[in-house]
Amino acid sequence: MRLAIVGTGYVGLVTGTCFADCGNTVVCIDKDSSKIDGLLQGKIPIYEPGLQELVERNAREGRLSFTTDLPKGISAAEVVFVCVGTPQSADGSADLSIVFEVIRSIGEHVNGPKIVVIKSTVPVGTNDRALEMLKHAKHPVSLASNPEFLKEGAAIDDCLRPDRIVVGVREQATADTLKTLYAPFLRTEKPFLSMSPSSAEMTKYAANAMLATKISFINEMANLCERAGADINDVRRGMGHDARIGFQFLFPGAGYGGSCFPKDIRAVISMANNLGSGSSLMLAVDQVNEDQKHVLGQKIKNQYPNGITGKTFAIWGLAFKPRTDDIREAPALVLVNMLLAAGANCQVHDPEAMPNVKRLLGDQISYAAGPLQALECADALVIVTEWSEFRSPDFALLAQKLKDKVIFDGRNLYEPKSVASAGLTYHSIGRVTAQAER
């Protein structure tokens, strides 16, 4: 098929590239000329494992192209996907201004019958509002909703091998076209779920709300375990083997971040308030997560009752999760700002996110080329993101390098006894502190 993708962020670029890789002809459109110029030169604006090679190959073979010209970009397309951002507004609701700007522009420039698919995460009722905007288009436009379920760091696999495809449609013919388009991704009998646009819009929010709830739940249980002398890892195993619960998203940590969960939870709260129902559970999920981002900082303050002015902390991990350079709502930034405000120094390392942090914080912190370099002259180590290269360090070497011989682990990467036996005091999440064995 001939496709147009409006928006070249995580969702648009990954989706367009994966469609091209299945043999479709895809034009990716973005009004940001610097981003398009970079893509035309083979420069990928985001870090996503495997994406660079896919973009280069499909562009080279003529299936994937880029432009800032929306009228030209959609002219040959049978299906146009809207994949632009819906950032959080001041009141917590989703800002739909970019989505509606694109919808209006499509309506003004359609040159024949089109299927327009809203893939952006939007509140219930957005598709209906967009349909009103398209009523006076010169040619028939069928409007569908098709929420994305991509995880940063695993987006290509999620796109090519989805758990399910959800589409919200009004006409069976539109559903049939989209089912044909997605058929190469559903060869393992994963379902194609057709429903109303409103149900499709709500499905995206409900899914993210459930996952965020699991994270906040296990973090609250972890904090309770720590105070009660229980071990959250044992509790997690005891829970996760219950088939009704499972292990996914049941790992305690320093809180969730990124571009989806925080924004989407607040959008659900706003949507519920606007509909007059309220959402006590989502309010609690959001508050628990915001509190969790301060847990590591509180552990540090407890370890140093006389203050941390002049102390130097090595920080491993800045991105909100591994395998991405995304620092939006990242727990590491909350920690760094707390340390700086308290007069401490920060020496940080992250395999991908340091350029983004440097644009934000500049020279307020030091950037290390590798994990070991971040330890030079450091008093203590803090782990905030669970990159794989942090999982098996030489604890004896860490004990040698860290002046105070203390590790604060926000992701429970290590077995406490192993760390303590190397002469390190080890603070983790939901487990009793392991004191250094001298």
N, C-alpha and C positions, 0 to 999 in steps of 0.2 A: 504494500500500500504506500501511498504518498502521504507523509505526515509532516505537520509543523508543530514544533514545541516552543511555546513562548515562556522564556525564563531559562537561564543556564546556571542555576544554583545546583545544590545536591540533587534535588528531585528531577529537575528538567534535564540536566546534562547526563545523568546516569540513565534516566528513562529513554531519552532520545538515542543515546549511544547503544543501549541494549536493543532497542527496536531496529536500529540500523544493522546491528550485528546479526539479526535474524533475517536480513534481506530486504527490509523496507528502505525506502528513500526518505531521508529525514532532513529537514531544515530546522536548525535551532536559532531562535530569535531572541535578542536581548537589546534593550535600548542603551545599555552601558557599552559605549564604543570601545573603551579600553579593554573590557573583558572579551569582546568579540575579536578585536585585533590580536589579543593574546592567543585566543583559540585558533585563529587562522595561522598563527605562527607555531602552533603545537604546544602552547603554554596552558596548562590546566589550572584554573583559578582556585581549586580546592584540592586537598589531599584525600584521595580515596584509593585504597589498594587495588591495582589492576586497571584503573580507569585510563591512565595515560596511554597504555598500549592499545586498549580498545578504541579510544578516540583516534589515535594516529592511524591504525589500520583501516578503520571504516572511512575516515576522511581521505586517506590515500586511494582507497578503492572506489571512491565517488558516491558512497551511500550516505555520507554525513557532511553537511555543510553548515555554515554560520553566517548570519547577517543581522544588521540593525534595522533592516527595512521590513516592517511588518506586512504592509500590503503585498510586497513582492514575495515575502516568505510564505504567506498563506495562500497565494494565488493558485498553485497547483495542488494544494493539499486536499485530501478527502476528509481527513480528521485533523483537528487542531486541538492540542492539549495546552491548557493554561496551567503553568507550573510556577507562578510567581509567589513572592513572599506575602505572608499575612502576619506582620509583626504585632506585638502586643501594644495596645493603646494605653493611655494613662489610666483608664478605668479598668484595665485588665481584659477588655474585650479584644477580639481580633480586628485589626485594621484592614478593611477590605478595599481601601482606596485603589491599590494597584490592580487588584483583581477586576474591579469595575472599570477602571481605565482601559484595561486590555479588552474586556468584553465590549465596551463601546467602540473601541477601535476596530475590532473584528466586525462588528455590525455595520460599520461605515464602509468597510472595504471588501466584504465578501463578494466574490465574482461568480458565484454559483452555489448550488446546494452544499452544505457542510455539516459535519458533525463536530460540535465544539464540546470538549470534555474538560470540566474543572477538576484538576488533580490537586490543586492547592488545598490545604486544610482550612475549611471554612465552616462557620456555624450553620445550624439547621435553618433553612429558609433562604440561603444565599442563592441556590440554584433558581428558586422561584423569582427572586428579585432580578437575577441576571436574565431570565427568560423575558421578563417585561422589557428590558433594555433592547432585546433582539427582535421584538415584535415588528418593528418598522424597517428591518433589514431588507435590502432589495431582493434577496434570494432566501429560500427556506433554510433555516438553521435548526438542527435538532440538538438540544442541550442535554448533556449527561454529566453525572458526577462519578468520579473514579478515584477514591482516596488512595494515597500511597501508604505503604507499610514498610518503608526502607529504614534499616538501621545504619547509621554512619559507621564506617569501618567494615561493613559487610553488605553494602548497598547493591553491588553488582550481583552477588549471589541471591540476595533477596528479590531482585528484579527478575533475574533469569529463572529462579526456582522459588516462586512465591508459595506461601501456605494456602492462599486463596486470592482470587480476584473479585473485588466488589465493585459493581456498577449500579448507579441509580439512573434509571431511564423512564421515559414516558411511552416510547414506541418500541415494539418488538423488533422492528427492523434495525433500530440503533443497537439494541442488545446483540443481535445476530452479527452485525459488523464488528463490534468490539470483541465478541467471542472469537471470531475468526482471526482478528488481529492478535489476540493473546494466546491462541492455540499452541504456538511453539513453546510457550512458557508453562503449559499445563499438561505436558505429556506424561507426567507421573500420576495422573488422575486427581490432581488437586482441583477443588471446585471453582467454578465460575458462578458467582452469586449475583443474580439480578434482582433488584428491588426498587423502591421509589427513591428519587433523589434525596428526600429528607432522611430516609433511613440510612442511605449510604453516607450522607454527611455525619449523621450521629454515630455510625459504626466506627468511624475513625477516632472520634473523641472518646467513645466508650472503651475502645481497645487501649488507648494510651492512658486513660484514667485508671483502668484495672492494673496495668503494669506499674504505673507510678504508685498506686495504692500498695502493691506488693512490696515495693522498695521501702516506702515509708513504714509499712508494718514491720518488716524485718529489722529496720533500724531502731524502731521503738522497742522491739523485743530485745535487741542487742544491748541497748542502754539499760534495760531492766535486768538482763542477765548479769551485766557487769556489776551492778549494785548488789545483786543477790548472790554473787559468787558462782553463777552457772556459766557454761561455755556456749556461746551462740552457735559455734560450729557444730557441736553435738546436737543442740536443739534443732538447728536447720536440717541436719540429716534425719533426725527423728520425725520432723514434719514432712520433708520433701519426699520421703518414700511412701507417703500416703498419696495414692494415685489421684485423689481429688485435689491435691495441692500442687505437687510437683516441685522441681528445683529451679525452674527458670525465674529469673528476677528475684531470687530469694537469697541474695548475698548482701550481708551488711557492709556499710562503707561510710564514706564521708558525704553522702547525699548525691542526688542526681542533678544533672545540669543539661546543657545542650539547647538546641533550637526548638525542641518539640515538647517534652514533658512539662517543663515549667509554664511555657506559654499556653499549652493546650489545657492544662488543669485550670489555669486562671480564666481561660475562655469559657470553659464549662461552668465555672462559678458565675461569670458574668451572664452567660446565656440563661442559667437557672434563675438568677435574680430578675432578669428581664421578663421571664415567663411567670414570675411570681411564685416559684416553688422553693427557691433557695437550695443550697447544697452543703449541708453541714459536714458530710464526709469529705468532700473535695477541699473544703476550707481546712480541715484537719490534716489532710494529706500534704497540702502545700505548706502549712505551718511546721509540721514535723520535719519536712525536708529542709526548710530554711534554717530551723534550729540545728539540724544535723550538720550543716556546713560549718558550724562553729564548734563542733565537738573536738576536733583536733586542736584548735586554738586553746580550748579550755584545758585539755590535757597538758599542753605545753605550759600554760600558766600555773597549773597545779604542780608540775615538776619543778618550776622555778618560782617559789613563793616570794623571793626577793626581787623579782622582775627580770626581764630579758633584755634590758637596754645594753647594747654593745655585743650581745650574743650573735653568733652567726649560724644560720640554719641552712643546711643543704636540703633542697626540695627536689624530689624526683617526681616528675609528672605535672603538667600544667593543663593539658587538654581535659575536657570533661569526661572522656573515656579514651581507651587506647585505640589505635588505628585511625585516628583522625587528628586534624589540627584545629578543631573547633573549640574555642574557649568561651563560648556564650554560656553564661550562668555557671561557669566552672567553679567547683568548690575550691580549687587551688587559688583562685583569685581572691576569694574571701579570706583565706588563710594568709596569703601574702600581704594583703592590705592590713590585716590585724597585726602581723609581725612588724611591718614598717611603722604603723602607728604607735607601737609599743617601744620603738627605738632599736629594733633588731635589724640585722643584715640578712639578706637572702641570696643564696647562690643556687641557681635553678638549672635543671636540665630536663628537656623533653625532646624526644626524637623528631617531632614535627611542629609543635606549637610555639616554639620560642620566637619566631619572627612575628607572629600575631601578638604575643604578649609584649614584645619590645615596642611594637607600634602603640601599645596601650600605656605601658609603664616606663618606657624609655630606659634611662640609666639609673632608675631608682633601685634596681636589683642587678646582680651579676649573672651572666649567661655562660654556662659551662659547656664545653664541647662534648663531654661524656659524663656518665654517672660518677665515675671515680674523680674526675676533675672537680665536680661540684663539692666533693668532700674535703678538698684542700683547706685546712685551717678552720673547718667547721666544728662547732660545738656539738651539734646533734643533727640527725637525719630525719626528714619527714617525707613519707611516701603518700602521694595523693592520687596518682593514676597508675593502674596496674599494667603498664607496658610489660611485655614478655621478657625484655632484657633486664628487668628489675627482679625477676623471680628467684634467681639462684646466685646471690652474691657470695663472696668470700667473707664470712662473718668475722674471721680473725683479722682480716685486713680492715674491715669496717671498725672494729674495736681499736685497732692501731691508729687509725686516722682521726676518729671522732674524739675531741677533747673530753667531752662529758660522757662518752660511751652510752648514748641514748638514741633509741629509734622510736619514732612515732609512726605507726603504720595504719593509714586510713583505709586499707583494702585487705587486711588480714592475709598477706602473702606468705607469711612464714609460720613455722611451728615454734611456739614460744620457748620450749625447752632448748631447742637447737640454738636459738639466738642468745639465751641467757648463759648457756654453757660456754659461749665465746667471750663472756665477760661484758655483755651488753644488757642494759635495761630496756625492756621491750614493751611498749604500750600499743595495744591494738584495739579493735572495736568489738565490744561485747564479750571480752575475755579478761580475766584477772591479769594485772600487770605481772610480767615475768621479770623478776629481779636478777641483776647480773650475778653470776657465780664467780666469786673472787678466788 
